[in-house]
């Protein structure tokens, strides 16, 4: 006799294993935690983060080559 299995864990979660059935209060608590974590990281690493963001932007900026037309 086989036992009926309910929805799989995969069906009940969002990407990255986030439960799809949190209450609004639980979701809000996680968002608050993430905000606090972001603030702590920025407090400690602000200058390094700014330097990295600047470097990332410069690496994707199109630099004209000698054979590019001037317009």
C-alpha positions as CSV (number, residue, x, y, z in Angstrom):
1,X,0.0,0.0,0.0
2,X,1.5,3.3,-1.0
3,X,1.2,6.4,1.1
4,X,0.1,9.6,-0.6
5,X,2.7,12.3,-0.3
6,X,1.7,16.0,-0.1
7,X,3.3,18.7,-2.2
8,X,7.0,18.4,-2.4
9,X,9.3,20.7,-0.6
10,X,10.2,22.2,-4.0
11,X,6.5,23.1,-4.6
12,X,6.3,24.9,-1.3
13,X,9.3,27.1,-1.7
14,X,10.4,30.0,-3.7
15,X,13.9,30.2,-5.3
16,X,16.8,29.9,-2.8
17,X,14.7,27.8,-0.5
18,X,12.6,30.6,0.9
19,X,9.4,29.2,2.3
20,X,6.4,30.2,0.2
21,X,4.0,30.2,3.2
22,X,5.5,32.8,5.5
23,X,3.1,35.1,7.3
24,X,3.4,38.8,6.4
25,X,5.0,39.3,9.9
26,X,7.6,36.6,9.2
27,X,8.5,38.1,5.8
28,X,8.7,41.6,7.3
29,X,11.0,40.3,10.1
30,X,13.3,38.9,7.4
31,X,13.3,42.1,5.5
32,X,14.2,44.0,8.7
33,X,17.0,41.6,9.3
34,X,18.4,42.1,5.8
35,X,18.2,45.9,6.2
36,X,20.1,45.7,9.5
37,X,22.7,43.4,8.0
38,X,23.1,45.8,5.0
39,X,23.6,48.7,7.4
40,X,26.2,46.8,9.4
41,X,28.1,45.8,6.3
42,X,28.0,49.3,4.9
43,X,29.2,50.8,8.2
44,X,32.2,48.5,8.2
45,X,33.0,48.2,4.4
46,X,31.5,51.5,2.9
47,X,34.8,52.7,1.3
48,X,35.7,49.3,-0.1
49,X,32.2,48.8,-1.5
50,X,32.3,52.2,-3.1
51,X,35.7,51.4,-4.6
52,X,34.4,48.1,-5.9
53,X,31.3,49.7,-7.4
54,X,33.4,52.3,-9.1
55,X,35.7,49.6,-10.5
56,X,32.8,47.6,-11.7
57,X,31.3,50.6,-13.5
58,X,34.6,51.5,-15.2
59,X,35.1,47.9,-16.4
60,X,31.8,48.0,-18.3
61,X,32.1,51.5,-19.7
62,X,32.7,51.5,-23.4
63,X,36.1,52.8,-24.2
64,X,36.4,54.0,-27.8
65,X,39.0,52.2,-29.9
66,X,41.2,53.9,-32.4
67,X,39.1,52.6,-35.3
68,X,35.7,53.7,-33.7
69,X,34.1,56.5,-35.7
70,X,33.9,59.8,-33.7
71,X,30.1,59.8,-33.6
